[in-house]
Amino acid sequence: MGVDLTCELLGLRLRNPIVLASGILGTSASLLVRAAESGAGAVTSKSCGPRPRDGHSNPVAVDWGHGVINAIGLSNPGAGGEVALLMDARARLAPLGVPLIASIFGGTIAEYGEVAQIVASAGPDIIEVNISCPNVADEFGTPFAADGRSAAEVTEAVKAAVGPIPVSVKLAPNVPAISRIAASVVEAGADAITAINTMPGMVIDADAGRPVLSNRVGGISGPALKPIALRCVADVARAVDVPIIGTGGVMSGRDAAEILMAGATVVGVGTAVWYRGVTALGEIAVELEQFLGRAGYGDPAAIRGLIAYP
């Protein structure tokens, strides 16, 4: 039977459910367009914050055998500098029919609102809110993603700043109950959920007697993250009734099918680009189409939430 990969995300029509995840190719218009031309259904820019950041010194990303661990350090030109990059990318993506998702972060609730307002002026199709950053106003620097109230306050600030632009809040996996955080941000106005961000970890070089990353700790992505992502997506899908951008460990079309079965609406792909190159985006879409065809499904929606549990 024929398979139709087109799908809808927050009123946007995507040619397929494969979305370039944030942080993989930066915000360069040329690189985002390359991702679109390689087959992505939508693309996400690298996160930007209130001020320019250089990020951490090398090494910042290492393949440790079961995935990648990275600590880029949120390098970005600041929201003001990001706007021109986003406007250029949006103009060049529009003829291709590929939506642009702009990712943002902040250190305080007020900063999230300020960054969101600046980025909204570039006219992205969706704004993704990375709440895994520490709350610098908190006594212990607790990440916004770890506290339902803080996560909700960030969501409210962003929603108030961006007007009609839909907002997806990106959740962290290392929390006691991701479903509660999801419910909090949706109640605060989130239009969608991105699940999940990387998992904090450390890799040690025993011969050198020190961590491999200059930052010592980093975020784990790739194959090792997939079982965690599947559980988190399933928990979020059970807790809220909004679209989910399921992200984490997707290396193939079969992996993409699993994320959809867990309850995702579309599938974020990041580390696969590290391993397979930017053409992985289109290749995974083809592999998903082939999987659906072999299994007798006509479109991605047919398997969405297939393994939902009570």
C-alpha positions in Angstrom: 0.0 0.0 0.0 1.1 3.6 -0.5 2.4 5.6 2.4 1.8 9.3 2.9 4.4 10.8 5.2 2.9 14.3 5.4 1.8 15.4 8.8 0.6 18.4 10.7 2.3 20.1 13.6 0.6 23.1 15.3 -1.2 24.0 12.1 1.9 23.6 9.9 2.0 21.0 7.1 5.2 19.0 7.1 6.2 16.8 4.1 7.4 14.2 6.6 7.7 14.0 10.4 11.5 14.2 10.6 12.7 17.4 12.3 16.3 18.6 12.6 16.9 18.9 16.4 18.4 22.0 17.9 22.2 22.5 18.2 23.3 20.1 15.5 23.9 22.5 12.6 23.7 25.9 14.3 21.6 28.7 12.9 23.5 29.4 9.6 20.9 29.7 6.9 23.1 27.7 4.5 23.3 24.8 6.9 19.6 24.8 7.8 18.7 25.0 4.1 21.1 22.1 3.5 19.1 20.1 6.1 15.9 21.0 4.4 17.2 20.0 1.0 18.5 16.8 2.5 14.9 15.8 3.4 14.0 17.3 6.8 10.3 18.1 7.3 11.2 21.0 9.6 14.4 22.4 11.1 15.4 23.8 14.5 18.0 26.5 15.1 20.7 26.3 17.7 19.5 27.8 21.1 20.2 31.5 21.6 20.1 33.4 24.8 20.2 37.0 26.0 23.9 37.6 25.4 26.7 36.2 23.1 28.5 33.2 24.5 31.7 31.6 23.3 30.9 28.2 24.9 33.4 25.8 26.4 36.9 25.0 25.1 37.7 21.8 23.2 37.1 18.9 23.5 33.3 19.6 23.6 31.9 16.5 21.9 33.1 12.9 21.9 31.8 9.6 20.6 32.2 7.3 23.6 31.1 4.1 21.8 27.4 4.1 22.7 26.5 7.6 21.7 27.9 11.1 21.9 28.5 13.2 25.0 28.8 17.0 24.5 29.2 20.2 26.5 29.2 22.9 23.8 28.3 25.5 26.4 25.4 27.2 24.7 27.6 29.1 22.3 25.5 31.7 20.4 25.6 35.3 19.1 22.9 36.5 21.5 19.3 37.1 20.7 20.0 40.4 18.9 22.6 38.7 16.6 20.4 35.7 16.1 17.5 37.6 14.6 19.3 38.3 11.3 20.4 34.7 11.0 16.8 33.5 11.6 15.3 36.0 9.1 17.8 34.8 6.5 17.1 31.2 7.2 13.3 31.7 7.1 13.4 33.5 3.8 15.4 30.7 2.2 13.4 27.9 3.8 10.0 29.3 2.8 10.3 28.3 -1.0 11.1 24.8 0.2 8.0 24.6 2.3 10.1 23.7 5.4 9.1 25.4 8.7 11.7 27.0 11.0 11.7 26.3 14.7 13.8 28.8 16.8 15.2 27.6 20.0 15.8 29.9 23.0 17.2 29.8 26.6 17.7 32.2 29.5 19.0 32.4 33.0 16.0 34.0 34.6 12.3 34.1 33.8 12.6 37.7 32.7 15.4 36.8 30.3 13.3 34.1 28.7 10.6 36.6 28.0 13.1 39.2 26.6 14.8 36.7 24.4 11.5 35.3 23.2 10.3 38.8 22.2 13.4 39.5 20.3 13.5 36.2 18.5 9.7 36.5 17.7 10.6 39.5 15.6 12.3 37.2 13.1 9.0 35.4 12.5 9.9 31.8 13.1 7.1 29.3 12.7 7.5 27.9 16.2 9.6 28.9 19.2 11.2 26.1 21.2 12.0 26.9 24.8 15.0 25.1 26.3 14.3 25.0 30.1 17.2 22.8 31.0 19.3 25.8 32.0 20.0 26.6 35.7 17.8 29.3 37.2 20.4 31.8 38.3 17.8 33.5 40.5 17.3 30.3 42.4 19.4 29.8 45.6 20.6 26.4 44.4 20.6 27.1 40.6 18.0 24.5 40.1 17.2 24.0 36.3 13.8 25.3 35.3 13.0 21.9 33.9 13.3 20.3 37.3 10.5 22.4 38.9 6.9 22.5 37.7 6.3 26.0 39.0 9.5 27.5 37.5 8.8 25.7 34.2 5.3 27.1 34.1 6.5 30.6 34.9 8.9 30.5 32.0 6.2 29.3 29.7 3.9 32.1 30.7 6.6 34.7 30.2 7.4 33.3 26.7 3.8 33.0 25.7 3.1 36.6 26.7 6.1 37.8 24.7 5.6 36.0 21.4 1.9 36.7 20.5 0.5 34.2 18.0 3.7 32.2 17.5 3.2 28.6 18.9 5.5 27.6 21.7 7.0 24.1 22.4 8.7 23.6 25.7 11.7 21.3 25.7 11.8 19.1 28.7 14.7 17.3 30.5 14.8 13.6 31.2 16.5 13.8 34.6 13.4 14.7 36.7 11.4 12.6 39.1 8.2 12.8 37.0 8.4 14.4 33.5 4.6 14.0 33.2 4.1 16.5 36.0 6.4 19.0 34.4 4.6 18.5 31.1 1.2 19.1 32.7 2.5 22.3 34.4 3.8 23.9 31.2 0.7 22.9 29.2 -1.5 24.4 31.8 0.6 27.5 31.6 0.0 27.7 27.8 2.5 25.6 26.0 1.2 24.6 22.6 3.5 21.5 22.3 6.2 19.6 24.1 9.7 18.7 22.9 10.8 15.5 24.7 13.6 15.1 25.5 16.9 17.1 26.0 20.1 15.2 26.5 20.8 13.2 29.7 23.6 14.5 32.0 26.6 12.3 32.2 30.4 11.9 32.4 32.9 9.9 30.4 36.4 9.3 31.9 39.6 8.6 30.1 41.1 6.0 32.5 44.6 6.2 30.9 44.7 10.0 31.3 42.9 9.9 34.7 40.5 12.7 33.8 37.1 13.3 32.2 37.3 13.5 28.4 35.4 16.8 28.1 36.9 20.1 29.1 33.7 20.8 31.0 34.0 17.4 32.8 30.3 16.7 32.4 28.0 16.9 29.4 24.8 15.7 27.8 24.5 12.2 26.5 22.7 11.7 23.1 22.6 9.0 20.5 21.6 5.3 20.8 22.1 5.2 24.6 19.4 7.8 25.1 16.7 6.1 23.1 15.1 3.9 25.8 15.0 7.0 28.1 13.4 9.1 25.4 10.8 6.4 24.6 9.7 6.2 28.3 9.6 10.0 28.6 7.6 10.5 25.4 5.1 7.8 26.5 4.8 9.5 30.0 4.2 12.9 28.4 1.7 11.5 25.9 -0.2 10.0 28.8 -0.2 13.2 30.7 -1.1 15.9 28.1 -3.0 16.3 24.9 -0.7 18.5 22.8 1.7 17.6 20.0 5.0 16.1 21.0 8.3 16.5 19.2 9.9 13.2 20.2 13.6 13.5 20.3 16.4 11.2 21.6 18.5 8.4 20.1 16.7 8.3 16.7 19.3 6.8 14.3 17.0 5.1 11.8 13.5 4.9 10.4 12.7 2.1 12.7 13.8 4.2 15.7 11.5 7.0 14.4 8.6 4.5 14.3 9.3 3.6 17.9 9.2 7.3 19.0 5.9 7.7 17.1 4.5 4.6 18.7 5.4 6.0 22.1 3.1 9.0 21.4 5.2 11.6 19.4 3.6 13.6 16.7 6.9 14.3 14.9 10.5 13.0 15.4 13.5 15.1 16.3 16.8 13.9 14.8 20.2 15.1 16.0 23.1 12.8 16.7 22.3 10.7 13.6 23.6 13.6 11.6 26.9 13.3 13.5 27.2 9.6 12.5 25.5 9.6 9.1 25.9 13.1 7.8 23.1 15.6 7.0 21.6 13.2 4.4 20.5 11.1 7.4 17.4 13.3 7.7 16.0 12.3 4.3 17.3 8.8 4.6 15.5 8.3 7.9 12.3 9.6 6.4 12.6 7.0 3.6 13.4 4.3 6.1 10.3 5.2 8.1 8.2 5.2 4.9 9.5 1.7 4.1 8.8 0.4 7.6 5.2 1.8 7.5 4.7 0.2 4.1 6.0 -3.2 5.2 3.8 -3.1 8.3 0.7 -2.1 6.4 0.3 1.4 7.8 -0.7 4.3 5.5 0.8 7.2 7.4 2.7 8.1 10.6 -0.5 9.0 12.5 -1.6 5.3 12.2 1.1 4.3 14.7 1.1 7.3 17.0 0.6 6.2 20.6 0.3 2.6 19.6 1.9 1.4 22.8 0.0 3.9 25.0 -0.4 2.4 28.5 -2.9 3.2 31.3 
